[in-house]
Amino acid sequence: MPKPADLPAILATGVRAGGRFLGDHGWALVLLFGGVLLPMWAFSELADEIRDAEAIAFDEPLLLLAHALAREGFDRVFLFFSAIGYDRGVVPFDIALVVVLVALRRYREGIFAAIALGGSALLNVAAKQAFARERPVLWESIAPEATYSFPSGHAMGSMSLALVLVLLAWPTRWRWPVLGAMAVFVPMVGLSRVYLGVHYPSDILAGWAAASIWVVGAYLLLFRGHHRPWRRR
């Protein structure tokens, strides 16, 4: 039984130990909470509503608001972001990124990018089939889609690429330019899908959440401990 006079020293030791733990693992804890646990909660809430075939309160009003903004100039902008948000931009960039990382012999970074980006695409296909949510039909879209709606492949693909780039760039001087570019790119891709009437807003949110869970989980697995991108062995 410790004596009362020993308690300050014991508390000081505990504080120092806690400080060392946070210093060693604080980055991982932040990523775990903000990149996995919160998105997992958000995705599960949305998925429960979709599974129960219940309408999500904000979906239709936000779709109608986006449609009310329709203009020819906006059409061109959002068609552009929709096109580069997946098969004409994100997918080729994903492949090129993995190839470049492997060519530079940054194998851990390349494996992370391949698992995060390829796995996200496969996860999206599986989730669409599992939930089988039909697309919105509030108006005739100028860029119709035939596949299922939930979660959005464009939202997942763009967010997955953004997170991979930000996480790889974070230890470097490129962190803020990359973060700034992705902070514009990802919302514009998501908004484009709502503007075009091919996704509910909840599809976009679910895609972002699912991408975050998968990519951050892959990062924590491959860069656990003291490993960080770009560190030499």
Secondary structure, 3 states (H helix, E strand, C coil): CCCHHHHHHHHHHHHHHHHHHHHHHHHHHHHHHHHHHHHHHHHHHHHHHHHCCCCCCCHHHHHHHHHHCCCHHHHHHHHHHHHHCCCCCHHHHHHHHHHHHHHCCCHHHHHHHHHHHHHHHHHHHHHHHHHCCCCCCCCCCCCCCCCCCCCCHHHHHHHHHHHHHHHHHCCCCCHHHHHHHHHHHHHHHHHHHHHCCCCCHHHHHHHHHHHHHHHHHHHHHHCCCCCCCCCCC
